[in-house]
Every structure is written in structure tokens, then in C-alpha cells.
């Protein structure tokens, strides 16, 4: 999965780098505000892919004394930074350029250059989007698309798809802005398109930030994994009661699990040690993503007050 994500990021990086240069050239040649915003958009996306690759590299660093559970959360941090850059640089500058163009509209020269560049950009971005979508569909499993994004623990899988989707929508808006400005002679259509592109980027950034925030602050493993661990524990004849199964993603492929169980009273300390070692092995065999397990022997006490669930 990580290898597939890297291929998607490299493909998007190469495409956006070439497209951004072309868009900036077209903007300088024609004076189009929407084209300038699209150039900024592609440049920001290029930087974002570099940051994602950096995050993936940092996440693979081994554990050390200062980071005993490894550096897996680096990918979550850098994905959040990507969302902030899209918001501040992509969205903010695009809106600024659009407002500036509305205040001081300038006619475009040689708009055909914009059409050619936008057409080529749609072709390249469309190919990158299809590649990212194909990879995302391959890893989403039986879940729906929205549910898969919410459940995904590797943000690099959906960040590029989000960016490419926003890029395709932005290109359509830029094309409409350039065309309306040329056909109607109303110059502010171009500036308005730039503002809409900025709003698209801000919306994309907010969604990305929302999806990566929970991973950054410590999201649990999915419910199927937690319930699976609980079943393994409940099947053990030495356990009287399973108190808690607490999990947290320390990275896309690293789950930390802390477990509290009440062992039967007649078990000796040596027997409990052996049972803990057996449970550790069984859980890791069935769920390889669970790298570290801490099992605590703790007496279970039934709550004194029954909490009624509200309907």
C-alpha cells in the first residue's frame, strides 16, 4: 500500500511541476488572473507532494530513546501541513489575485494560449487523477468512498486524490472564466474565476485538515480490529473478564494496544505471565499492524450505578 501511494505521489509531482511552469508562462503571456491562480495551485500541489514524500521517509525512521514508538506520526503531521499550505498559499493567494483583478481588470491577450494550456493541463491532471483514484479504489476494500476516507489511516492515499480532484474542478472554473471574459467582453469574469478557485482550495484544505486531525492527535484502530482483539481475549479460559481494549495509531501500519483484563483468581503469577505471552503472540499473528501490546492484570469491579442510555 505504501509503495502504491508513493507511485501516485511521484506521478502527481512530475505532472504538477510541468503543468505549473506552463500555466505561469501562459499567465505572463496573456495576463489572465485565473491562469495565474491555476499556476499557483499547481505550484502548491508540487510542494505538497514533496512534503508528503518527506513525511513518508521520516515515518520510516526507527524507534529511539526519544521516540520509543517510532516516527510513524510524521506522515500525519506533514499531511496536516499540506492542508495548511493549500489553505494559506493556494486559497489565500488565489482569492487575493482575483480581488485584485476585479478592482483593476485588464484585457487578456491571445486567450487561445490559455485554452491550449488548460486543455493540456486537463489531460495530464486527468491521467494523474485516474491513477490516484485507481489506487484508492484498490485499497478501500468493501467500504464506500466517503467511509473509506474516514477510516483510512494512511493520509497519503487520499490527500493526492483530494488535490487532483480540486485541480480538475479548478481547471474547469478557469476555462469558464477565460471563455466568458473573451466571449462577453466582461473582464471581471476572469477575476471571479480566480476567487472561485481559491474557495475550492480552501474547502479542500479544510476537509483534509479535518480528516488528518484525528490521526494526528491519536485515533484508535477501526472497530473491527478492536472487536477482534476482544474476541481473542474472551476466548481465553484464564480470563474472567475483559475490562478495556484501548488502541491508538502511531502510524499507518503501527497500532499500540493497551489491555486490561481480570484473570481468574486461582492463576499463579507464572501462569499469568505465560498467558500474557500467548495472548501477545496470538493478537500479533492475527493483526500484524499491532506492533506493541501492554496487558495489565486488573480486577474488574461492576459499576455501582447503572447508566441508562438515552434513546
QUITATA-V896510 format. One record per residue. N is the residue number from 0. RES is the residue in one small letter. SS is DSSP state (hx for helix, st for strand, lp for the rest). PHI is phi in radians with two decimals (NA if undefined). OMEGA is omega in whole degrees, -180 to 180 (NA if undefined). Layout:
N/RES/SS/PHI/OMEGA ; N/RES/SS/PHI/OMEGA
This chain:
0/x/lp/NA/179 ; 1/x/hx/-1.11/179 ; 2/x/hx/-1.10/178 ; 3/x/hx/-1.11/179 ; 4/x/hx/-1.08/180 ; 5/x/hx/-1.10/179 ; 6/x/hx/-1.08/179 ; 7/x/hx/-1.08/-179 ; 8/x/hx/-1.16/179 ; 9/x/hx/-1.09/179 ; 10/x/hx/-1.11/179 ; 11/x/hx/-1.16/179 ; 12/x/hx/-1.07/-179 ; 13/x/hx/-1.10/-179 ; 14/x/hx/-1.13/-178 ; 15/x/hx/-1.17/179 ; 16/x/hx/-1.09/-180 ; 17/x/hx/-1.21/-178 ; 18/x/hx/-1.17/-178 ; 19/x/hx/-1.09/178 ; 20/x/hx/-1.08/-180 ; 21/x/hx/-1.12/-179 ; 22/x/hx/-1.15/179 ; 23/x/hx/-1.10/177 ; 24/x/hx/-1.10/179 ; 25/x/hx/-1.16/179 ; 26/x/hx/-1.10/179 ; 27/x/hx/-1.17/-176 ; 28/x/hx/-1.37/-174 ; 29/x/hx/-1.84/-177 ; 30/x/lp/1.35/-178 ; 31/x/lp/-1.40/177 ; 32/x/hx/-1.21/179 ; 33/x/hx/-1.09/179 ; 34/x/hx/-1.19/176 ; 35/x/hx/-1.10/178 ; 36/x/hx/-1.08/178 ; 37/x/hx/-1.15/176 ; 38/x/hx/-1.11/177 ; 39/x/hx/-1.09/179 ; 40/x/hx/-0.97/-178 ; 41/x/hx/-1.18/178 ; 42/x/hx/-1.16/177 ; 43/x/hx/-1.10/178 ; 44/x/hx/-1.07/178 ; 45/x/hx/-1.08/177 ; 46/x/hx/-1.09/-179 ; 47/x/hx/-1.11/179 ; 48/x/hx/-1.15/175 ; 49/x/hx/-1.11/179 ; 50/x/hx/-1.15/178 ; 51/x/hx/-1.12/177 ; 52/x/hx/-1.12/177 ; 53/x/hx/-1.10/179 ; 54/x/hx/-1.09/179 ; 55/x/hx/-1.14/179 ; 56/x/hx/-1.18/-180 ; 57/x/hx/-1.13/-178 ; 58/x/hx/-1.15/-178 ; 59/x/lp/-1.50/179 ; 60/x/lp/-1.07/-178 ; 61/x/lp/-1.22/177 ; 62/x/lp/-1.15/177 ; 63/x/lp/-2.49/-176 ; 64/x/lp/-1.10/-179 ; 65/x/lp/-1.42/179 ; 66/x/lp/-2.25/-173 ; 67/x/lp/-1.14/178 ; 68/x/lp/-1.82/176 ; 69/x/lp/1.48/-175 ; 70/x/lp/-2.02/-175 ; 71/x/lp/-1.01/-177 ; 72/x/lp/-1.30/176 ; 73/x/hx/-1.00/-178 ; 74/x/hx/-1.14/177 ; 75/x/hx/-1.23/180 ; 76/x/hx/-1.08/-176 ; 77/x/hx/-1.24/174 ; 78/x/hx/-1.16/177 ; 79/x/hx/-1.20/176 ; 80/x/hx/-1.09/177 ; 81/x/hx/-1.01/179 ; 82/x/hx/-1.06/180 ; 83/x/hx/-1.16/179 ; 84/x/hx/-1.17/177 ; 85/x/hx/-1.06/-179 ; 86/x/hx/-1.16/-173 ; 87/x/hx/-1.35/-175 ; 88/x/hx/-1.40/-178 ; 89/x/hx/-1.15/-177 ; 90/x/hx/-1.22/-176 ; 91/x/hx/-1.09/-178 ; 92/x/hx/-1.19/179 ; 93/x/hx/-1.10/178 ; 94/x/hx/-1.14/178 ; 95/x/hx/-1.05/180 ; 96/x/hx/-1.13/179 ; 97/x/hx/-1.14/179 ; 98/x/hx/-1.11/178 ; 99/x/hx/-1.04/-179 ; 100/x/hx/-1.26/177 ; 101/x/hx/-1.16/-179 ; 102/x/hx/-1.28/-179 ; 103/x/lp/-2.33/-177 ; 104/x/lp/-1.16/178 ; 105/x/lp/-2.26/180 ; 106/x/lp/-1.18/178 ; 107/x/lp/-1.48/174 ; 108/x/lp/-1.91/179 ; 109/x/lp/0.92/-179 ; 110/x/hx/-1.07/179 ; 111/x/hx/-1.03/177 ; 112/x/hx/-1.06/179 ; 113/x/hx/-1.09/-180 ; 114/x/hx/-1.09/-179 ; 115/x/hx/-1.14/-179 ; 116/x/hx/-1.13/179 ; 117/x/hx/-1.12/177 ; 118/x/hx/-1.10/178 ; 119/x/hx/-1.13/179 ; 120/x/hx/-1.10/177 ; 121/x/hx/-1.07/179 ; 122/x/hx/-1.14/-179 ; 123/x/hx/-1.20/180 ; 124/x/hx/-1.14/178 ; 125/x/hx/-1.10/178 ; 126/x/hx/-1.16/179 ; 127/x/hx/-1.14/179 ; 128/x/hx/-1.11/-180 ; 129/x/hx/-1.09/179 ; 130/x/hx/-1.11/180 ; 131/x/hx/-1.17/180 ; 132/x/hx/-1.15/179 ; 133/x/hx/-1.09/178 ; 134/x/hx/-1.15/180 ; 135/x/hx/-1.12/180 ; 136/x/hx/-1.13/-179 ; 137/x/hx/-1.22/-176 ; 138/x/hx/-1.77/-175 ; 139/x/hx/-1.31/179 ; 140/x/lp/1.18/-175 ; 141/x/lp/-1.47/-177 ; 142/x/lp/-1.26/171 ; 143/x/lp/-1.26/-174 ; 144/x/hx/-1.13/-180 ; 145/x/hx/-1.15/179 ; 146/x/hx/-1.12/179 ; 147/x/hx/-1.12/178 ; 148/x/hx/-1.14/-179 ; 149/x/hx/-1.17/-178 ; 150/x/hx/-1.53/-174 ; 151/x/lp/-1.05/179 ; 152/x/lp/-1.81/177 ; 153/x/lp/-2.00/-175 ; 154/x/hx/-1.11/-180 ; 155/x/hx/-1.09/-180 ; 156/x/hx/-1.21/-175 ; 157/x/hx/-1.80/180 ; 158/x/hx/-1.08/-179 ; 159/x/hx/-1.14/178 ; 160/x/hx/-1.11/177 ; 161/x/hx/-1.06/-178 ; 162/x/hx/-1.07/-179 ; 163/x/hx/-1.16/178 ; 164/x/hx/-1.14/177 ; 165/x/hx/-1.12/180 ; 166/x/hx/-1.13/179 ; 167/x/hx/-1.11/179 ; 168/x/hx/-1.16/178 ; 169/x/hx/-1.11/178 ; 170/x/hx/-1.12/178 ; 171/x/hx/-1.11/179 ; 172/x/hx/-1.16/179 ; 173/x/hx/-1.09/178 ; 174/x/hx/-1.05/180 ; 175/x/hx/-1.13/-180 ; 176/x/hx/-1.11/179 ; 177/x/hx/-1.13/-178 ; 178/x/hx/-1.13/-179 ; 179/x/hx/-1.15/178 ; 180/x/hx/-1.09/-179 ; 181/x/hx/-1.26/-173 ; 182/x/hx/-1.31/-177 ; 183/x/hx/-1.69/-175 ; 184/x/lp/1.37/178 ; 185/x/lp/-1.53/-170 ; 186/x/lp/-1.24/-175 ; 187/x/hx/-1.28/175 ; 188/x/hx/-1.02/-179 ; 189/x/hx/-1.14/178 ; 190/x/hx/-1.16/178 ; 191/x/hx/-1.09/178 ; 192/x/hx/-1.07/178 ; 193/x/hx/-1.10/179 ; 194/x/hx/-1.15/179 ; 195/x/hx/-1.10/177 ; 196/x/hx/-1.05/178 ; 197/x/hx/-1.07/179 ; 198/x/hx/-1.17/176 ; 199/x/hx/-1.07/-180 ; 200/x/hx/-1.15/179 ; 201/x/hx/-1.14/177 ; 202/x/hx/-1.08/177 ; 203/x/hx/-1.09/-179 ; 204/x/hx/-1.11/-179 ; 205/x/hx/-1.14/178 ; 206/x/hx/-1.16/178 ; 207/x/hx/-1.08/-180 ; 208/x/hx/-1.07/180 ; 209/x/hx/-1.11/-177 ; 210/x/hx/-1.24/-178 ; 211/x/hx/-1.59/-177 ; 212/x/hx/-1.05/-177 ; 213/x/hx/-1.10/177 ; 214/x/hx/-1.18/-178 ; 215/x/hx/-1.17/-176 ; 216/x/hx/-1.55/174 ; 217/x/lp/2.05/-179 ; 218/x/lp/-1.50/-180 ; 219/x/lp/-1.34/172 ; 220/x/lp/-1.16/-179 ; 221/x/lp/-1.15/-173 ; 222/x/hx/-1.06/180 ; 223/x/hx/-1.11/178 ; 224/x/hx/-1.16/-180 ; 225/x/hx/-1.08/180 ; 226/x/hx/-1.16/177 ; 227/x/hx/-1.11/177 ; 228/x/hx/-1.10/-180 ; 229/x/hx/-1.09/179 ; 230/x/hx/-1.14/178 ; 231/x/hx/-1.06/-180 ; 232/x/hx/-1.18/-178 ; 233/x/hx/-1.18/179 ; 234/x/lp/-1.36/-179 ; 235/x/lp/-1.41/-176 ; 236/x/lp/-1.22/-179 ; 237/x/lp/-1.48/-175 ; 238/x/st/-1.76/177 ; 239/x/st/-1.38/-177 ; 240/x/st/-2.73/175 ; 241/x/st/-1.63/-176 ; 242/x/st/-1.40/-176 ; 243/x/st/-2.49/170 ; 244/x/st/-2.25/-177 ; 245/x/st/-1.91/-178 ; 246/x/st/-2.26/176 ; 247/x/st/-2.69/177 ; 248/x/st/-1.39/174 ; 249/x/st/-1.62/-180 ; 250/x/st/3.05/-179 ; 251/x/lp/-1.00/-177 ; 252/x/lp/-2.11/-178 ; 253/x/st/-2.45/177 ; 254/x/st/-1.93/174 ; 255/x/st/-1.75/-179 ; 256/x/st/-2.17/173 ; 257/x/st/-2.08/-170 ; 258/x/st/-2.22/176 ; 259/x/st/-2.09/180 ; 260/x/st/-2.34/176 ; 261/x/st/-1.84/178 ; 262/x/st/-1.36/179 ; 263/x/lp/-1.08/-170 ; 264/x/lp/-1.09/-175 ; 265/x/lp/-1.40/-179 ; 266/x/lp/-1.30/176 ; 267/x/lp/-1.44/180 ; 268/x/hx/-1.07/179 ; 269/x/hx/-1.11/-180 ; 270/x/hx/-1.15/178 ; 271/x/hx/-1.14/178 ; 272/x/hx/-1.04/179 ; 273/x/hx/-1.14/179 ; 274/x/hx/-1.14/179 ; 275/x/hx/-1.11/178 ; 276/x/hx/-1.10/179 ; 277/x/hx/-1.14/180 ; 278/x/hx/-1.10/178 ; 279/x/hx/-1.02/-179 ; 280/x/hx/-1.18/-178 ; 281/x/hx/-1.11/-179 ; 282/x/hx/-1.15/-179 ; 283/x/hx/-1.18/177 ; 284/x/hx/-1.15/-178 ; 285/x/hx/-1.40/-179 ; 286/x/lp/-2.27/-176 ; 287/x/lp/-1.05/180 ; 288/x/lp/-1.22/177 ; 289/x/st/-1.41/-174 ; 290/x/st/-1.56/-178 ; 291/x/st/-2.23/-179 ; 292/x/st/-2.28/175 ; 293/x/st/-2.12/-178 ; 294/x/st/-1.93/-178 ; 295/x/st/-1.94/175 ; 296/x/st/-1.48/-175 ; 297/x/lp/-2.49/-179 ; 298/x/lp/-1.16/180 ; 299/x/lp/-1.62/176 ; 300/x/lp/-2.09/-179 ; 301/x/lp/-1.24/180 ; 302/x/lp/-0.99/-179 ; 303/x/lp/-1.26/-178 ; 304/x/lp/-2.00/178 ; 305/x/lp/-1.40/-179 ; 306/x/lp/-1.58/179 ; 307/x/lp/-1.44/178 ; 308/x/lp/-1.47/177 ; 309/x/lp/-1.35/-179 ; 310/x/lp/-1.48/NA
